[in-house]
Amino acid sequence: MPRPAPTPRSPHRFAAIDLGASSGRVMVARTGPGTLTLQEAHRFPNRPVRTAGTLHWDILSLYTGILDGLRAAGAGSAPLTSIGIDGWAVDYGLLDADGALLGNPVHYRDTRTEGVAAKAWGTVPATELYAATGIQYAPFNTLYQLMAAQGTAQLAAAKHLLLIPDLLTYWLTGELGTELTNASTTQLMDPAANTWSHDVATRLGIDLTLFPPVRRPGDPAGHLLPQVLDDTGLATPTPVTTVASHDTASAVAAVPATTENFAYICTGTWSLAGLELTAPIRTEESRAANFTNELGIDGTVRYLRNIMGLWLLQECLRTWETSTASPTLEALLGEAAHVPALRSVVDAADPAFLPPGNMPHRIAQACEATAQPVPRTHAETTRCILDSLALAHRRAVEDAQRLADRTVDVVHMVGGGARNELLCQLTADACGLPVVAGPAEAAALGNVLVQARAQGLLRDRHEMRALLAGTQQLTRYEPTNDPAHRAAWEEASRRVPAP
């Protein structure tokens, strides 16, 4: 359906609720002709809670943070034009027939899905599962979480299943829906038809009627309930717009590309590296390379590989915080820049790095197991992580081009990692391609731009990206392409097994 022509009304104020693995925030954007500004209204922690041996999200704390953020966003200003929510994928909450939450959502890093994938493959072989859904193997995929929950009283009592952004939208509006880009990560959807894969679900005993009807980015998601208006102090009925609720989908929507020949890396707790395509790739070679086909806006496919990302460094920092000589991130990065390059590298996609806890020790073990020098200092461990991430970025970009038969001439790094100058330069060196870093707040900006387009302020994603390129601060990193550097990255690549 063609988008309406942009209207001259400006500026509009949009609230983007952007939920990350360690914190959430409410951001307020002002948009108008040639204008796009973003300001943080409120930030709140996202602290998982372990009870009775299970790791949960504290969903009520997150909802309280959202209400506080909307109150801050609306204080003393013009009304909000719209609100949108994006967050992480795969996790969900279950509601009973009265719409009550049956329990705190389980965290994707919980161990309940250990061994479940092998059980699923006994019924639907991995090759068939990939051919049907195009989703890479990850132990925490929604499909495996639901299989792990089979036979529980909670699942038996469930009437509805809502992915995390959909659950929070429901509490704000009272309206049920399943947003498409997030639904595509469940490993229960056909990415070519944009519909549920009923055959997969039936064979594995998954009840797809738990999912409410699918909504697409730009669709209306209801209005704030009267109680929510009271709780937030917002004076007027405020619409909630369905955005690309998977935060990576929102971030890719905010890649400020000026041509089609680009790769992207969404950097944060995870690194998601790949291409934007018009159709999924579900070949056996693609499955073996562990690439996934997740849906984006406007019928696009996010063809990417999940890499562990800055989680490795975040966990190291958390461990080091308990020491008396706890370093700051800025100091660490400065010291790491002077550590010899590529001294030790690890596989940044290794599932051994998925759980929390004593990450420096696990990295040291991985180096020792591959007969590489074991990092002895905080700076050496940090450099090992960043070199390893850059190497994983290189491999993902190269593999994506080969599997999709595409050539790219620039890599766009968006998300929080775009602020990490050392990681950006190392990625440019590893890939042998220019890296354009920014915007760091890509998920929130993609969230806002989908809302703005739904209001008729923009026509399509090309106008969205042109607005980003013209208004956001971007930094370009050129690769060091001399033969010695190229040879060093080639040698380091041989030390890490292919996916």
ABEGO torsion letter per residue (X at the ends): XBBBBBBABOBBBBBBBBBBAABBBBBBBBBBBGBBBBBBABBBBBBBBBBGGBBBBBAAAAAAAAAAAAAAAABGBBBBABBBBBBBBGBBBBBBAAGBBAEBBBBAABAAABGAAAAAAAABBAAAAAAAAGBBBBAABAAAAAAAABGBAAAAABABBBBAAAAAAAAAAGBBBBBAAAAAAAGABBAAAGBBBAAAAAAAGBBAAABBBBBBBGBBAEBBBAAAAAAAGBABBBBBBBBBABAAAAAAAABBBABABBBBBBBBABBBBEBBBABBBABAAAAAAGBBBBBBBGGBBBBBBBBAEAAAAAAAAAAAAABAABBBAAAAAAAAAABBBGABBBBAABAAAABBEGAAAAAAAAAAAAGBBBBABAAAAAAAAAAAAAAAAAAAAAAAAAAAGBBBABBBBBEAAAABAAAAAAAAAAAGBBBBBOBAAAAAAAAAAAAAAAAGABABAAAAAAAAAAABBBBBBBBBABAAAAAAAAAAAAABBBX
